[in-house]
Amino acid sequence: MADLPVPAKGKPPVYTIDLSLPPRERYTDVATDYLPILNYMFLLFDEVVSSLKLPAFFFHFVGRVLLRRLHSSEQTEELKGISKATGLPMYLLVAYNVALDLLMGCTSGGIMSMPLLRQAIVQLEFIERPGGDVIASTVGYVGFVGVLTGVRQDLSVSLNFRPYHDATGLSRANAQYYWNTLMVLLGRRLSISALMRDCLLPRALSHSRWRLFHSSRHASTEPASRPPYTSADISTLLFLNADMQEVVDESIARKACVTKDWLAFTKKQKRRARQGEEPAVGVQLEKLKEWNEEYPVCNPMTHFACVMDPREGVFRWFKCFEDEETEVQGMV
């Protein structure tokens, strides 16, 4: 296998995506660099369909016939550029980009263990012209043109898992749910990650209004010192290899862990205030790092974790985890 880009320890490689380029040319560099990894996408596809009790070649055939595009023409063109640069068929790239809707969403794109994707984590910085300022940053996987986790000024987003679909049997709600999933697969409706991209990146027609809003906002607001972080700025990305109930139970345990840390922190600040000391107005970065790396928030199946700062529109901290890494705080 050819050598992949070597990032700083614990951090993903950073690539610049110039939105002024034709869509087919935007991802050429990163796709070419990661060709050895993308060539294994057939295996990812087979892993996803393996639980459907039909031969994998059947789904490859159906995919070639039906999975031709995404809902967004711009994103479809981007995938065509990746396909041309790597030689991968479009149906695999389309399936890869809409799989979240089949898997009911997840902070990292699925509920199955896909260790190969650990080697495909990249940070993308979007600009509107060569040499221009970064308008948004995302972290995700090579070949994926939607947004799973990203930040720009005044907004940070990260996709959460949706474990329950309440309707069962032959019901109207069930029919609507599966019809929507089919429409997403066929490119008739936006996928979750595409909707998140539209939230994070300004559409071409609204670029001038988006810049005007931010220039007027910052012209009238003198920036304060670098802000502390609240629990809302924490984004921890997890892949789990478990059945549905186990996924839900472990998710609840992680939430309880973060809640416990937050309540202990606020209790300490109230005690400081009663003693006449100045309480902290938010959680500092080093403390957030500690919380992110604490078990079970961080566990052997974690792909990566990050802290986003939506006021500045940047990632303040990022860490990638190696396959089955177990060196996390508090883990037995």
C-alpha positions in Angstrom: 0.0 0.0 0.0 1.3 3.5 -0.9 2.3 5.9 1.9 -0.5 8.1 3.2 -0.1 11.7 4.3 1.6 11.8 7.7 -0.3 14.2 10.1 1.0 15.6 13.4 0.5 13.1 16.2 -3.2 12.7 17.0 -4.3 15.2 14.3 -5.7 14.6 10.9 -4.2 16.0 7.7 -5.6 19.3 6.6 -6.7 20.0 3.1 -8.1 23.2 1.5 -11.3 23.0 -0.5 -11.6 26.0 -2.9 -15.3 26.6 -3.6 -14.4 28.8 -6.5 -13.1 25.8 -8.5 -15.5 23.7 -10.6 -17.0 21.1 -8.3 -15.2 18.2 -10.2 -11.8 19.7 -9.3 -12.3 20.5 -5.6 -11.4 17.1 -4.0 -8.9 15.9 -6.6 -5.8 16.3 -4.3 -7.2 14.7 -1.2 -8.8 11.8 -3.2 -5.6 11.1 -5.1 -3.5 11.1 -1.9 -5.9 8.6 -0.3 -6.4 6.4 -3.3 -5.0 3.3 -1.4 -7.7 3.7 1.2 -10.5 4.5 -1.2 -9.8 1.4 -3.2 -11.1 -0.6 -0.2 -14.5 1.1 -0.3 -15.9 -2.2 -1.8 -15.2 -3.8 1.5 -17.1 -1.1 3.4 -20.1 -1.5 1.1 -20.1 -5.3 1.6 -19.9 -4.7 5.4 -22.9 -2.5 5.4 -25.1 -4.9 3.3 -23.8 -8.1 5.0 -26.7 -8.1 7.5 -29.4 -8.0 4.8 -29.2 -11.8 4.1 -28.6 -11.5 0.3 -25.4 -11.9 -1.7 -23.2 -8.8 -1.9 -23.1 -9.0 -5.7 -26.9 -8.4 -5.8 -26.5 -5.1 -4.0 -23.6 -4.1 -6.2 -25.8 -4.8 -9.2 -28.7 -2.8 -7.8 -26.4 0.0 -6.8 -25.0 0.3 -10.3 -28.5 0.6 -11.7 -30.1 2.9 -9.2 -27.4 4.9 -7.3 -26.4 7.4 -9.9 -26.4 10.8 -8.1 -27.1 12.8 -4.9 -29.9 15.2 -4.6 -27.5 18.2 -4.9 -26.2 18.6 -8.4 -23.1 20.4 -7.0 -22.3 17.5 -4.7 -23.0 15.0 -7.5 -20.4 16.8 -9.6 -17.9 16.7 -6.7 -18.4 12.9 -6.5 -17.9 12.6 -10.3 -14.6 14.4 -9.8 -13.6 12.0 -7.1 -14.7 9.1 -9.3 -12.6 10.3 -12.1 -9.5 10.8 -9.9 -9.7 7.4 -8.2 -11.5 5.2 -10.7 -14.2 4.3 -8.1 -17.7 3.7 -9.5 -20.2 6.4 -8.8 -22.6 4.0 -7.1 -20.1 3.3 -4.3 -19.5 7.0 -3.7 -23.2 7.7 -3.7 -23.9 4.8 -1.3 -21.1 6.0 1.0 -22.6 9.5 1.1 -26.2 8.5 1.9 -25.5 5.6 4.2 -26.2 7.7 7.2 -29.9 7.8 6.3 -30.0 4.0 6.2 -28.2 3.7 9.5 -30.5 6.3 11.1 -27.6 8.7 11.7 -24.7 8.6 14.0 -22.1 11.1 15.2 -19.5 9.4 13.0 -21.7 7.9 10.3 -22.7 4.4 11.5 -23.3 2.0 14.2 -20.9 -0.7 12.9 -17.1 -0.9 13.4 -15.3 0.3 10.3 -11.7 0.5 11.4 -10.5 1.3 7.8 -12.1 4.7 8.2 -9.7 5.6 10.9 -7.1 5.9 8.2 -9.4 8.2 6.1 -10.0 11.0 8.7 -9.2 14.4 7.3 -9.9 18.0 8.2 -11.2 20.2 5.3 -10.9 24.0 5.3 -13.3 25.7 2.9 -12.4 29.0 1.1 -14.2 31.0 -1.5 -11.2 32.1 -3.6 -7.5 31.2 -3.8 -5.7 32.6 -0.8 -9.0 33.6 0.8 -10.0 33.3 4.4 -11.3 30.0 5.7 -15.1 30.3 6.0 -15.7 26.8 7.6 -13.9 23.7 8.7 -15.1 20.2 8.8 -13.8 16.8 10.0 -14.8 13.7 8.2 -13.7 11.0 5.9 -12.1 11.1 2.5 -14.7 10.7 -0.3 -17.5 12.1 1.8 -18.8 15.5 0.5 -21.5 16.1 3.2 -20.9 17.3 6.7 -20.7 15.2 9.9 -18.9 17.6 12.2 -18.0 21.1 11.3 -17.7 24.7 12.6 -17.8 28.2 11.2 -18.3 31.6 13.0 -21.5 31.4 15.1 -22.3 27.8 14.3 -20.9 24.3 15.2 -22.7 21.1 14.1 -22.3 17.4 14.7 -24.6 14.6 13.8 -26.2 12.6 16.5 -27.5 9.1 16.5 -31.3 8.5 16.2 -31.9 5.1 17.8 -35.7 4.8 17.6 -38.3 4.7 14.9 -41.6 4.5 16.8 -43.9 3.2 14.1 -44.1 -0.6 13.5 -45.9 -2.9 11.1 -48.0 -1.7 8.2 -48.7 1.9 9.1 -48.7 5.2 7.3 -45.8 6.5 9.4 -43.7 3.4 8.5 -44.5 3.9 4.8 -43.6 7.5 4.9 -40.3 6.7 6.7 -39.2 4.1 4.2 -40.4 6.2 1.3 -38.2 9.0 2.5 -35.2 6.7 2.9 -35.7 5.4 -0.7 -36.0 9.0 -2.0 -32.7 9.9 -0.3 -31.0 6.8 -1.8 -32.2 7.7 -5.3 -31.1 11.3 -5.0 -34.7 12.7 -4.9 -34.3 14.2 -1.4 -31.4 15.6 0.6 -29.5 13.3 3.0 -28.9 14.3 6.6 -25.2 15.2 5.9 -26.2 17.3 2.9 -28.6 19.3 5.0 -25.9 19.9 7.6 -23.6 21.0 4.8 -26.2 23.6 3.7 -26.4 24.8 7.3 -22.6 25.2 7.6 -21.6 26.4 4.1 -23.4 29.4 2.5 -25.1 28.7 -0.8 -23.7 30.5 -3.8 -26.6 32.8 -4.1 -26.4 33.9 -0.5 -22.6 34.4 -0.2 -22.8 38.2 -0.4 -25.6 38.4 2.2 -23.7 35.9 4.4 -20.5 38.1 4.3 -22.5 41.3 4.8 -24.2 39.8 8.0 -20.9 38.8 9.5 -19.1 42.0 8.6 -21.8 44.2 10.1 -22.0 41.9 13.2 -18.3 42.1 13.9 -18.1 45.8 13.1 -20.6 46.5 15.9 -19.2 44.0 18.4 -15.7 44.4 19.8 -14.4 40.9 20.4 -13.8 39.9 24.0 -10.9 37.7 25.2 -10.9 34.1 23.9 -14.1 32.5 25.2 -14.1 29.5 27.6 -16.0 26.5 26.4 -19.4 25.1 27.5 -20.6 21.6 27.3 -22.4 22.5 24.0 -19.0 22.9 22.3 -17.9 19.3 23.0 -18.1 16.9 20.1 -17.0 13.3 20.6 -17.1 11.0 17.6 -17.8 7.3 18.2 -18.2 4.1 16.2 -19.8 1.2 18.0 -20.0 -2.5 17.1 -23.1 -3.5 19.1 -26.7 -4.2 18.9 -29.2 -1.4 19.1 -30.0 -1.6 22.8 -26.4 -1.8 23.7 -25.7 1.3 21.6 -28.5 3.2 23.4 -27.3 2.0 26.8 -23.7 3.1 26.2 -24.9 6.4 24.8 -26.8 7.1 28.0 -23.8 6.1 30.0 -21.6 8.6 28.1 -24.2 11.3 28.6 -24.3 10.6 32.3 -20.5 10.8 32.5 -20.5 14.3 30.8 -23.5 15.4 33.0 -21.6 14.3 36.1 -18.5 16.3 35.2 -20.6 19.3 34.3 -22.6 19.2 37.6 -19.4 18.8 39.6 -17.8 21.8 37.8 -20.8 24.0 38.4 -21.0 23.0 42.1 -17.4 23.9 42.5 -18.0 27.3 40.9 -20.9 28.0 43.2 -18.8 27.1 46.2 -16.0 29.5 45.0 -18.6 32.3 44.7 -19.9 31.7 48.2 -16.3 31.9 49.5 -15.9 35.3 47.8 -13.7 34.0 45.0 -14.3 34.7 41.3 -16.0 31.7 39.6 -15.1 30.6 36.2 -17.6 31.6 33.5 -17.1 28.5 31.4 -15.1 25.3 31.1 -11.5 25.9 30.0 -10.0 23.9 27.1 -7.7 21.7 29.2 -10.6 20.6 31.3 -12.6 19.8 28.2 -9.8 17.7 26.9 -9.8 15.8 30.1 -13.5 15.2 29.9 -13.3 14.1 26.2 -10.6 11.5 27.0 -12.4 10.1 30.0 -14.0 6.7 29.8 -16.7 6.0 28.7 -16.9 9.2 26.7 -13.8 8.0 25.0 -13.5 4.2 24.6 -11.7 1.7 22.4 -14.1 2.2 19.5 -13.7 6.0 19.4 -12.5 7.3 16.0 -11.8 10.9 17.0 -12.8 13.6 19.4 -12.7 17.4 19.1 -13.6 20.7 20.7 -15.2 23.3 18.5 -15.3 27.1 19.1 -18.2 28.6 17.1 -17.3 32.1 18.2 -14.0 32.0 16.3 -15.2 29.3 13.9 -12.3 26.9 14.5 -11.4 23.6 16.0 -9.6 24.3 19.3 -8.5 20.7 19.9 -8.6 17.5 18.0 -7.4 13.9 18.5 -7.5 10.9 16.3 -7.4 7.5 17.9 -5.7 4.4 16.6 -7.6 1.2 16.0 -8.7 -0.4 19.3 -6.8 2.2 21.3 -7.4 1.6 25.0 -5.3 4.3 26.7 -8.2 6.4 27.9 -8.5 7.8 31.4 -10.5 5.8 33.9 -10.7 2.7 31.8 -10.0 -0.6 33.5 
